[in-house]
Amino acid sequence: MAISQEVDYNKIIAPEGSRPRYFEDYLVQLAWKNHPSNRVLEYNKEIANQKLKIAKSSWTEHFNLTFNLNETEFQPSDTGFPNQFPKYNFAAVFNLGDLIKNPAEKKIAIENTKIADAYLNEKKLQLRAEVLKLYENYTLAKEVHKSRILAEQDASQTYLLISEKFKKDEASFEDLSAASSSYHAAQESAITANSEVRKSKYALEEMIGVRLEDARKKGGFRENAKKKSD
């Protein structure tokens, strides 16, 4: 038997004021708090809620009560007998068309609040996935950069070794040229990898709204703290 599992959207992003266990979750929390597009969805939800309140109370606009005192009751009669007019008039007026229309307007307002919630929940899922992807890109770029640095160091050592052998006629010019090309290629690759680290970091910081170093320091997370795989 299949078991359905509903998403708890309150757990997709850690509530403001709480400290997530993992740095990645803290980045998601920051992105939700600081990215302006999220505020637009929250404002739309609040507008929908206010419109629902208006729809719930709008029936009172179409219900009128009137109350009048009959002045002739307080005036003496020409015949000498008491006036037989009522002391006051009371009337209630309903607009039947508006009363029929109001439940439909209320239903529309309720559905609009559901739509606002759906957009808000969709944004939470999208934002979490985007932040985690950007953070993964950043950590990958750093690892690649480390690997390229090691490759550059190896290529440099090889080039220096071949250069010494070439001076002693123990290596050919072709060997020297190949070692030089490998070294410069490794050097260029390391520079490119370093650029990828910076670009991936900038993309992540655009989402979270603060410098990555500041986020890690303020959140109290260590540099090498990583979330364990489930």
N, C-alpha and C positions, 0 to 999 in steps of 0.2 A: 504494500500500500504506500503510495507516494505521500510524503509529508511536506506540506507547504510551510515556508518560513518567511514571515513578513520582515521587512527591513525596519529596524529601529533607527529612524533618521536622527534622533537625538544622540545616537552613538557614532554616527558617521563622522561627526566633527565634535571634538571635546568642548563642552560648555565653557563659555568665557569665565575666567576666574579659577578654573581647575587646572592642575598641572598634569599633562599627559605623561605616560610612562616612557614613551619613546620619542626621540627627537623628530622623526618623520611626522608623528601625530601633532607635535607642537608646531611644526611648520604649517600643517593644514589648518590648525587653529588660528595661527597668525594671518594666514591668507584670507580666511573667512572674515576675520575682524577688520583687516586693513584694506582689502580690495574694494574699490568704490562700486563696482557692478553688483556686488552682493547687497549693498544698501538699497539699490533701486528695487530689488525684489522684495526686500523687507518693507519698503515704503508702499509698494503696491499691495502687499498683504494687509497693511494697516488701513489703506484706503478701502479695500474690500470689506474689512471688519466694520469700519465706520459706516459704509453704505448699508451694510446689513442692519446696523442699529437704527438707521434712518427708516429702512423698510419695515422694521418691526413696530416702530412707533408712528408711522405715517397715517395709520387708520384714524388717529385722533384728530388729524387735520380735516377729516370729512364727517366729523360728528359734532354737531352744534347744539348747545342747550340755550334756551331763552327763558327769562323770568321777568315778568312785568307785574307791578302793583296796579290795581284798578283804582284810579283816582276817584271815580264816582262813588265808590264805597264810603269814602270819607266826607262826602258832601251831603247836606240835608235834602230830603225828598220834598218835592212840591206838594205831594199828597199827604204828607205827614206820616206816611208809612216808611218803614226801613227799605232801603234799596235792596233789590234781589240779585244784584250783580255779584259775581265772585270777587273775593278780595284780591286774588292774584291769578295770573296766567302762567302756565309752565308748559314748555314745548321742547321736544327733541327732534332734530332734523338729521336724517341720514342721506348720504349720496349713495344710492344702491350700486351704481356703476363703479364707483371708486372702491366700495367694499368688496365687490367681486374681483376687481383688478388687483387689490392689495396682496392677496395670497400668492398670486403669480409673481408679483414684484419681489416678494419676500423669498420665494423659491429661487428666482434668478440671482438674488443677492447671496443666498446660501451657496449656490453653485459657483459663483464668482470667488467666494472665499476658498472653496475647494480647488479652483484653478490656481489661485495665488499660492496655496500650499503646495500644489503639485509642481509648479515652477520653482518654488523655493527648494523643495526636496531634490528635484532634478539637478539644480545648481550645486547642491551639497555633494552629490555623487560625482558630478563632472569636476568640481574643484578639487576634491580629494584625489581623484585619479590623475588630474593634471599636475598637482603639486608633487605627488609621489613619483610620477614619471620624470619631472624636472629634477627632482632630487636624485633619482637613479641615474639620470644622464650626467649629473654633476659628479657623483661618486665614481661612475665608470670613467669619465674623462680624467679624473685624478689618478686612477689606477693605470690608465693607458699612458698618461704623462710620466708616471714613475717608471713604467716599462721602457718608454722611449729614452728616458734619461740614462737608464742602465745600458741600453743599446748604444747610445751615443758615447758613453764612457768606454765600452768595449771597443767600439770602432776607433776611438781616439787612441787607445792603447795599442791596437793593431797597427794603426797608421804610424805611430811613433816607433814601433818595433821594426816595421818594414823600412822606415826611413833610415834607421841605424844600420840595418843590413844592406840597404842600397849604397850607403856611404862606404861600406866595407866590400862592395862588389859581391855581396852574398844574396842579393835580390835584384831582379830585373826591373827595368823601368815600367814594364807592364804591371808588375806586382805593386810597385809604388803608386802607379796611377789608379789601379783598382782599389787599393787601400784608401787613397785620398778621396775617391768618389764615394766609397762606402761611408767614410767618416762624415763628409759633407751632407750626404743624404740622411744619415742618422741625426745630424745636427738640425737639419731643416725639419725633419719629422718631429723632433723634440720641441722645436719652436711652435710648430703647428698644433701639437698636442697641448702645449701650454695655453695657446690661444683658445682652444676648445674648452679648457677648464674655465677660463675667464668668461667666455660667452655663456656657458651653461650656468655659471654662478650668477651672472647678470639676469638671465631669464628667470631663475628661481627667486632672486631678490625682487624682481618686478612683481611677482605674485604675492610674496609675503610682506612686502612694503618696508622691510628693514634690511640692513646688511646682515649677511649670514653669520659673520663673527659675533655681531651684537645679539642675534637671536640665540646662538649657542651659549653665549655668556650669560644673558639674562635668564634663559631657561634652566641654567645650571647643568648643561649636558657636556660631557667630555668630547674631545675631538674624535676619538675612535669608537664612541659608543654607537652600536648598530643594533637595529631591531632583529631579533632572531626570527628565522623562517618558521612559519606555522607548519 
